[in-house]
């Protein structure tokens, strides 16, 4: 086997191991998060999502699957990625308020009955911390998908919130496992709302 084939085989094996390890650790939280999402959607609430860097890309994917479809044609579900509006994001940053990139939008758009859905591969981002604080000010629930060893975000979550806390993985592997988590949530939401 050449070096490329060896790398590919090893990567796939590590991926399968990370997914299996994570599934055992997060299944109860994943189920609870899906139920909170469905309860919010049935109550005419919206999902406001945010994340930084790669996590923002994953938050956008999640919102796209809810707005459009995951596996089945069905009505659109209200989900907004706060990191997708480059103009708004840049305007807030221009005014030297990077830490408010999400919290400012939550204060303008969020309401009681909505959910803030945070994707974090680090857990130490000041703008995500302020987003959670703003969501709580608006009486919003928070679902956080977190990874890494130091989780400042975890300390902010209330007993009404849900954290899907992944085991410590490499950054690349974290993104892969988060994608599996998001696909599971989308599939569960479709199943609970619309049946098989």
C-alpha positions, 0 to 999 in steps of 0.5 A: 500500500502506498503512503496516500492509501495508508493515510486514507485508510488510517483517516477513515478508521480514526473517523469511525472510532471518533464517531463511535466514541462520541455517540456513546457520550452524547446520545442523551443530550442529542435526543434532548436537543432534538426534542427542544428544537421540535418544541420550539418549532411547534411553538412558532419559535425560531432557531438562531445559530452561530459559530466562528470559522469552520463552526460557522460553516457547520452552523450554516449547513444546519440552518440550510438543512432546516430551511430547505430539507435534510432527507425529505421534502417538507415545509421550511423550518425557521432557522437563521445563521447569524454568521452568514450576513457578511454585511451585518457582520462587517458593520458590527466589527467595523465599529470595534465590536467583534465581541458583539457580532452575535449578541447584537443580532440576538438582541435585535432578532431573538425573543422568548420561545426562540433557541440559540444554537451555538456550534463551537470547536473551542469554547473560549470565544468572547463573541459566543459567550456574549451571544449566550448571555444575550440569549438568556437576557431574551429568555431564549433556550440555548443548545450548544455543540461544544468540543475541546478541553476548556469549555468556558461556554459550559459554565454559562449554560442554565439547567434549561439549556442543552450541551452536546459535549464532544470528547476531545478530538483533533480540530479536523476530526471535531468538524467531521463529528459535528457534521454527524451530530448536525445530520442526526439532529436534522434527521430527528427533527424531520422524524419527530415533526413529519414522521418517517 
